[in-house]
Amino acid sequence: MEKIIKKIAIIGAESTGKSDLCKRLATHYKTVFVPEYARTYFSNKDINNYTISDLEIIAQNQIESERKILKQANTFLFCDTTLLTIKIWADLEFNKAVTFVEDNLHKINYDYYLITNNDVPWEPDPLRQNKFSRDLIFKLNLDFIKKINANYFIVEGTNASRLKNAVGFIDKLLQ
């Protein structure tokens, strides 16, 4: 019998704790998570001089990582970002679509979305640019999730309370 894994996407603006939340949820539920591929990609590339082609590569590798890591998951697979993040990034940065993202955005499904609220203070990071308002990015994420009528939860709070809020939502899903 094949095990059923619930895919939970963690989305939101830069520096809202998505990566940390993914790691902590995976630990809590004794499963794995898919890291944000853009962080890996830009560890070897110049984040200040990228193109739409770079976003295409990031999107393809993000989804390939999901496919590979899904095989290791137990009950849940937490995904640190999705094609939606890359779509918003391309729209804001280039006012242009990424072909792979547009072709696959509605084909790759998640059972639930956790949208990280902006109540976590901004933390500087060499891979963060903060070019666009976190409130705008939050709104664009929420608008899209509502448009596709997806199940979602807005994760609020900081540190332990943020994790507790997310776990509370996920535990309700298990009941």
N, C-alpha and C positions, 0 to 999 in steps of 0.2 A: 504494500500500500504506500502510495506516495504521500509524503507529509505536506500539509498545507501551510504555507508561509504567508503571513500578512506583511505586505510591503508598506512601510510608513516613510513618507518623504518629509524631510525637515527643510523648510524653505524660509526665506526672510531676507532682510537687508544685510549688508556687510556688518560684521562685528556685533552680531546679536546673539552669539553663543551657539550657532548651529552645530559646529564641529564638536564642541564640548558636550552639548546635549546628546548628540549621536553616540559618542563614546560612553557617556554615563548611562544612557538607556541600554545600550548593548551589554554593558557590564551588569546592570541591574537585572536584565532578562536573560542573561547567560547566552547571548547570541553574538552575532557579528554586525558590523556596519560597513557601509560603502563610503570611503572618504571622498572628499571633493577633489576630483581629478585636476582641476585648475591649479590647485596648490602644488601638486606634483609637477605639472607642466611648467609653471613659471619658476620653479626652483632652478631650472636650466635655461630659461628664456628671459628676455627683458620685458617686464610687465608694462613698461612705459612705451613700448613700440610694438604693439601687436596688431594683427589684422583680423578681418572677418574669417580668414582661412584658419587662423589659430583657434578661433572659437569653434569652428567646424571640427577640428581635431579633438578639442577638449570634449565636445558633445559626444562624439563617437566613442571616445575612451571612457567617458563617464558611464555610458550605457553598457559597454563591454565589461566594465568593472562590476556593474550590478549583476549581469548575467553570471559572471564567474563566482562572485561572492555569495549569490543566492544559494548555491549548492551547499554552502557551509552553514547556512542559517538554521536557527532553532526557533520556531514559532513566529518570530518577527525578523524582518530585515529592515534596518534603519538606513535611509539613504540621505547622505549629507549633500543636498542640492539635487536638482533635477534639470531637465531640459528647459523648464519654465524659467529658471534662473538665467540660463544662457540666452533665452529668447529676450528677456527683459534687458539683459546686458547689451545684446546686439542692437536692440531697438533704441536704447538710450545713447549708446556710444557711437553707433554708425548710422542709425536710422535706416537700417537694412536688415533683412532676414537672413538667417543661417539656413541654408537648404536642408541639411540633415535634421535640424531642429524642427523646421516647419513640416517636413515629411513624417516625422516620428512623434511629435508632441502629443498627439491624441491617440497614438497607438500604444504608448508605454503607460501602463496604468499603475496606480498606487491605491491601496485599500483606504488609506487615510493620509491626511496632510497635517503636519504640525507647523504652524506659522509662528515664528519667533517674533515676539513683540519687540519694540525698540526701547524697552525700559532698562536694558543693559547698557552701561556706559561704553562709549566708543573706546576701543583699545588700539593704539598704533601698531602697525604690522607692515613690514616691507612689501607685502603682497596686497595691501589694501590701499585703494586710491581715494575713496570717499568723494567721488566727483558729483554724486547725485544724492539728493535728500533721502535719508533712510525712511522718512514718512512716505515719500513718493513710492519708493520701492516696496514698502509694506502694502500700500494701497494697490499697487499693480498686481502683487501676488494675490491679495485677498479678492480683488475683482475677478481675476482669472479663475480662481478656485470656485467662486460663486457662479461664474458663467458656465462652468462645466458641471455644476451641481455636485461637486465632490464633498465627501465627508471631511471635515476639518475641525481643528481646535487651535485657538490662539494661546500660545504658551506665554504666560506672564510671570513676573517675579525675577528675582536674582538668586544665583547660587543654589542653595538647597531648596528654596521654595519653588524655583523654576523646575527643578527635577521632580519635586513632589507633585506639582501641578500636572506635568506631562505624564507621570506614572499614574496619577489618579484617573486621567482620561483613558489611558491604555488599559488599566485594570478594569474599567467599566466595559471595554470592548471584549474582555475575556469572559465576562459574565453572561 
